[in-house]
Amino acid sequence: MAIEGFGGAKISFDSEDLIRELEQDLAEFGDIKVAAYYELYNDAKVYTDYQFIEDKDKFEGNTDIVHASFLLKYFKKQDSII
């Protein structure tokens, strides 16, 4: 269903590799919190990468801390075409 940007513009982002990787991580580690990196396109968040969180990590740039299951759903949505 793609994500919606400013003015209702539909935005898609190829996330197939991220989906596959995150599905494997979910199966192995469960629904842990991860740092999800994003860029804004037409005022819409497009998640472009993620990493596991360790206590000493400090994140730079546009980062949200989210559950892996949430991120997987979002990856699938932004991967779809309208």
N, C-alpha and C positions, 0 to 999 in steps of 0.2 A: 504494500500500500504506500510505499515511499514516505518520507517525512515532509512536513509542510513548512515552507519558509514564509517570508514576508509576502503579504498579498496573496497567499494561497498557492504560491509556486511549489510544485512538487520536486523534491530533490532525492536522487538515488545515488548510492555510493557502493561500489563493488566491495562487498564484505565477506565473500565466500571463504577466503582463507582464515579470516578472523573467526567466523562462525565455526568452522571445523576445529580450529585450535581451542576455542573456548568450550566447545562441547566435550572435547577430550579432558580439559582441565576440570570441568564440572564433574565428569564421571570419576576422575581420580581424587579431587580435593573437596568436592561438595560445593555448596552455595556460599563460598567465601566472599569477602569484600575485596574488591580490586580497585586500582587507580585507573580510571578510564580517561584517555586523552581525547580531546575534541578540537575541532575547528568550527568556526561559524561561517556558514554559507547562507547568504540572504536571510540572516537572523535565525537560522536553524542550526541546532547542534548536530554535527556529524562526527560520530566517534570513529577515530582512526587507529587506535591502538589501546592496549591495556597492559598492566603489569601487576604482579602480586605485591602486596604491601608488607613491608617489614618495619619494625618499630622505628628504626633510625632513618627511614626514607624521608626525603624532602622532595616534593614534586614542583617542577617549574612549568610554566605555561598553563594552558587551559586544561584543568584536571578536575574530575569529579570522583568521589569515592562512592561506589555503588556495589550492590550485590551482583555476582556473576550471572544469576538468572535474569535480572533486569537487563543487563548489558546484552545478553544473548537475544532476548526479545527485540531490543532496539536494533542490534546488528541485522536481524532478519527483516525488520521493517525497513531500514534504510537500504538494504540490499535489493528490495523488491522494486519493480518498475510500476509506478502509478497503480 
